[in-house]
Amino acid sequence: MSSNNEGAEKMDELLEILQDVRDDVDFETCETLIDDGILTSFDILQIISVINDKFDIEIPATSITPKNFNSMSAMQAMIERLEED
C-alpha cells in the first residue's frame, strides 16, 4: 500500500512527463484531453512510452482508451491499477 506522499510524488512525476510532451496544456485542471482533441495520437504514444519506462509498467492496448487518458487523474489511476497487477 502506498502512502499519500508516494501518490503525490507520482502525480508530480506524471505532471512532469505530460508537460515535457505538451507544455501548452493545463494538465492539472483539464478533464477532456482526448474528448476535445487536445492530445494527438502522437502525444499519447509519447506519453505511453515514457510512463511505461518511468513507472516500470506495461500499458496494454486494452487500456489505451479515452477514459484512461482524458485527464491526469485518470492516467494516475490507470498507472496505480497497472502497478498493482
MARBA-3410 file (N, C-alpha, C, O; in Angstrom, 1 decimal):
85
0.8,-1.2,0.0,0.0,0.0,0.0,0.9,1.2,0.0,1.8,1.3,0.8 ~ 0.6,2.2,-0.9,1.4,3.4,-1.0,0.8,4.5,-0.1,-0.4,4.6,0.2 ~ 1.7,5.3,0.4,1.3,6.4,1.3,0.9,7.6,0.4,1.1,7.6,-0.8 ~ 0.2,8.6,1.0,-0.2,9.8,0.3,1.0,10.5,-0.3,0.9,11.1,-1.4 ~ 2.1,10.5,0.4,3.3,11.2,-0.1,3.8,10.5,-1.4,4.2,11.2,-2.3
3.8,9.2,-1.5,4.2,8.5,-2.7,3.2,8.8,-3.8,3.6,9.0,-4.9 ~ 1.9,8.9,-3.5,0.9,9.3,-4.5,1.2,10.7,-5.1,1.1,10.9,-6.3 ~ 1.5,11.6,-4.2,1.8,13.0,-4.6,3.0,13.0,-5.4,3.1,13.8,-6.4 ~ 4.0,12.2,-5.0,5.3,12.2,-5.8,5.1,11.7,-7.2,5.6,12.2,-8.2 ~ 4.3,10.6,-7.3,4.0,10.0,-8.6,3.2,11.0,-9.5,3.4,11.1,-10.7
2.2,11.8,-8.8,1.5,12.7,-9.6,2.4,13.8,-10.1,2.2,14.3,-11.2 ~ 3.4,14.2,-9.3,4.4,15.2,-9.8,5.2,14.7,-10.9,5.4,15.4,-11.9 ~ 5.6,13.4,-10.9,6.3,12.8,-11.9,5.5,12.8,-13.2,6.0,13.0,-14.3 ~ 4.2,12.4,-13.0,3.3,12.3,-14.2,3.1,13.7,-14.8,3.2,13.8,-16.0 ~ 3.0,14.7,-14.0,2.8,16.1,-14.5,4.0,16.5,-15.3,3.9,17.1,-16.4
5.2,16.1,-14.8,6.4,16.5,-15.5,6.5,15.8,-16.9,6.9,16.4,-17.8 ~ 6.1,14.5,-16.9,6.1,13.8,-18.2,5.1,14.4,-19.1,5.5,14.7,-20.3 ~ 3.9,14.8,-18.7,2.9,15.4,-19.5,3.4,16.8,-20.0,3.2,17.1,-21.2 ~ 4.0,17.5,-19.2,4.5,18.9,-19.6,5.6,18.8,-20.6,5.8,19.7,-21.4 ~ 6.4,17.7,-20.5,7.5,17.5,-21.4,6.9,17.3,-22.8,7.5,17.7,-23.8
5.8,16.6,-22.9,5.2,16.3,-24.1,4.4,17.5,-24.7,4.6,17.8,-25.9 ~ 3.7,18.2,-23.8,2.9,19.3,-24.2,2.9,20.4,-23.1,2.2,20.2,-22.1 ~ 3.8,21.4,-23.3,3.9,22.4,-22.2,2.8,23.5,-22.4,2.8,24.4,-21.6 ~ 1.9,23.4,-23.3,0.9,24.4,-23.6,-0.5,24.0,-23.0,-1.5,24.7,-23.2 ~ -0.5,22.9,-22.3,-1.8,22.3,-21.8,-1.8,22.4,-20.2,-0.8,22.1,-19.6
-2.9,22.8,-19.7,-3.1,22.8,-18.2,-3.6,21.4,-17.8,-4.8,21.2,-17.6 ~ -2.6,20.5,-17.6,-2.9,19.1,-17.2,-3.6,19.0,-15.9,-4.3,18.0,-15.6 ~ -3.3,19.9,-15.0,-3.9,19.8,-13.6,-5.4,20.0,-13.5,-6.0,19.6,-12.6 ~ -5.9,20.7,-14.5,-7.4,21.0,-14.5,-8.2,20.4,-15.6,-9.4,20.3,-15.5 ~ -7.5,20.1,-16.7,-8.2,19.7,-17.9,-8.7,18.2,-17.7,-8.0,17.3,-17.4
-10.0,18.0,-18.0,-10.6,16.7,-17.9,-11.0,16.1,-19.2,-11.7,15.0,-19.3 ~ -10.7,16.8,-20.3,-11.2,16.4,-21.7,-10.0,16.4,-22.7,-10.2,16.8,-23.8 ~ -8.9,15.9,-22.2,-7.7,15.8,-23.1,-7.9,15.1,-24.4,-7.4,15.5,-25.4 ~ -8.7,14.0,-24.4,-8.9,13.2,-25.6,-10.2,13.7,-26.2,-10.3,14.0,-27.4 ~ -11.3,13.9,-25.4,-12.6,14.3,-26.0,-12.5,15.6,-26.8,-13.2,15.7,-27.8
-11.7,16.5,-26.3,-11.6,17.8,-27.0,-10.5,17.8,-28.0,-10.2,18.9,-28.6 ~ -9.8,16.7,-28.2,-8.7,16.6,-29.2,-7.5,17.4,-28.8,-6.7,17.8,-29.7 ~ -7.3,17.6,-27.5,-6.1,18.4,-27.0,-4.9,17.6,-27.3,-3.8,18.1,-27.7 ~ -4.9,16.3,-26.9,-3.8,15.4,-27.2,-4.0,14.7,-28.5,-5.0,14.2,-28.8 ~ -2.9,14.7,-29.3,-2.9,13.9,-30.5,-2.6,12.5,-30.3,-2.1,12.1,-29.2
-2.7,11.6,-31.3,-2.4,10.2,-31.2,-0.8,10.1,-30.9,-0.4,9.2,-30.2 ~ -0.1,11.0,-31.6,1.4,11.0,-31.4,1.7,11.4,-29.9,2.6,10.8,-29.3 ~ 1.0,12.4,-29.4,1.2,12.7,-27.9,1.0,11.5,-27.0,1.7,11.3,-26.1 ~ -0.1,10.8,-27.3,-0.5,9.7,-26.5,0.6,8.6,-26.6,1.0,8.0,-25.5 ~ 1.1,8.3,-27.8,2.2,7.3,-27.9,3.4,7.8,-27.1,4.0,6.9,-26.5
3.8,9.0,-27.2,4.9,9.5,-26.4,4.7,9.3,-24.9,5.5,8.8,-24.1 ~ 3.5,9.7,-24.4,3.1,9.6,-23.0,3.2,8.1,-22.6,3.7,7.8,-21.5 ~ 2.6,7.2,-23.3,2.6,5.8,-23.0,4.0,5.3,-22.9,4.4,4.6,-21.9 ~ 4.9,5.6,-23.9,6.3,5.2,-23.8,7.0,5.6,-22.6,7.7,4.8,-21.9 ~ 6.9,6.9,-22.2,7.6,7.4,-21.1,7.0,6.8,-19.8,7.7,6.5,-18.8
5.7,6.7,-19.7,5.0,6.1,-18.5,5.5,4.7,-18.3,5.8,4.3,-17.2 ~ 5.5,3.9,-19.4,6.0,2.5,-19.3,7.4,2.5,-18.7,7.7,1.6,-17.8 ~ 8.3,3.3,-19.2,9.7,3.3,-18.7,9.8,3.9,-17.3,10.4,3.3,-16.4 ~ 9.1,5.0,-17.0,9.3,5.7,-15.7,8.7,4.9,-14.6,9.3,4.9,-13.5 ~ 7.5,4.3,-14.8,6.9,3.6,-13.7,7.0,2.1,-13.8,6.5,1.4,-13.0
7.9,1.6,-14.7,8.2,0.2,-14.9,6.9,-0.6,-15.0,6.7,-1.6,-14.3 ~ 6.0,-0.2,-15.9,4.8,-0.9,-16.1,4.6,-1.1,-17.6,5.4,-0.5,-18.4 ~ 3.6,-1.9,-18.0,3.3,-2.1,-19.5,1.9,-1.7,-19.6,1.0,-2.4,-19.1 ~ 1.6,-0.7,-20.4,0.2,-0.3,-20.6,-0.3,-1.1,-21.8,0.1,-1.0,-22.9 ~ -1.3,-2.1,-21.5,-1.8,-2.9,-22.6,-2.7,-2.1,-23.5,-3.2,-1.1,-23.2
-2.8,-2.6,-24.7,-3.6,-2.0,-25.8,-5.1,-1.8,-25.2,-5.7,-0.8,-25.6 ~ -5.5,-2.7,-24.4,-6.9,-2.6,-23.9,-7.1,-1.5,-22.9,-8.2,-1.0,-22.7 ~ -6.0,-0.9,-22.4,-6.1,0.2,-21.5,-5.9,1.6,-22.2,-6.1,2.6,-21.6 ~ -5.6,1.5,-23.5,-5.4,2.8,-24.3,-6.8,3.2,-24.8,-7.2,3.0,-25.9 ~ -7.5,3.8,-23.8,-8.9,4.3,-24.1,-9.0,5.8,-23.7,-8.3,6.2,-22.9
-10.0,6.5,-24.3,-10.1,7.9,-23.9,-10.4,8.0,-22.4,-9.9,9.0,-21.8 ~ -11.1,7.1,-21.8,-11.4,7.2,-20.4,-10.1,7.3,-19.5,-10.0,8.0,-18.5 ~ -9.1,6.5,-19.9,-7.8,6.5,-19.2,-6.9,7.6,-19.5,-5.9,7.8,-18.8 ~ -7.2,8.4,-20.5,-6.2,9.5,-20.9,-6.9,10.9,-21.0,-6.3,11.8,-21.4 ~ -8.1,11.0,-20.6,-8.9,12.3,-20.6,-8.3,13.3,-19.6,-8.5,14.5,-19.8
-7.7,12.8,-18.5,-7.2,13.7,-17.5,-6.0,13.1,-16.8,-5.7,11.9,-17.0 ~ -5.2,14.0,-16.2,-4.1,13.5,-15.4,-4.5,12.5,-14.3,-3.8,11.5,-14.1 ~ -5.6,12.8,-13.7,-6.0,11.9,-12.6,-6.4,10.5,-13.1,-6.2,9.5,-12.5 ~ -7.0,10.5,-14.3,-7.4,9.2,-14.9,-6.1,8.4,-15.3,-6.1,7.2,-15.1 ~ -5.1,9.1,-15.8,-3.8,8.4,-16.1,-3.2,7.9,-14.8,-2.7,6.8,-14.8
-3.2,8.7,-13.7,-2.7,8.3,-12.4,-3.4,7.0,-11.9,-2.7,6.1,-11.5 ~ -4.7,7.0,-12.0,-5.5,5.9,-11.6,-5.1,4.6,-12.4,-5.0,3.5,-11.8 ~ -5.0,4.8,-13.7,-4.6,3.7,-14.5,-3.2,3.2,-14.1,-3.0,1.9,-14.1 ~ -2.3,4.1,-13.9,-0.9,3.7,-13.5,-1.0,2.9,-12.2,-0.3,1.8,-12.1 ~ -1.7,3.3,-11.2,-1.8,2.6,-10.0,-2.4,1.3,-10.1,-2.0,0.3,-9.5
-3.5,1.1,-11.0,-4.1,-0.2,-11.2,-3.0,-1.1,-11.9,-2.9,-2.3,-11.5 ~ -2.3,-0.6,-12.8,-1.3,-1.5,-13.5,-0.1,-1.8,-12.6,0.5,-2.9,-12.7 ~ 0.2,-1.0,-11.7,1.3,-1.3,-10.7,0.9,-2.4,-9.8,1.7,-3.2,-9.3 ~ -0.4,-2.5,-9.5,-0.9,-3.5,-8.5,-0.9,-4.9,-9.2,-0.8,-5.9,-8.5 ~ -1.1,-4.9,-10.5,-1.2,-6.2,-11.2,0.2,-6.9,-11.2,0.3,-8.0,-11.8
END
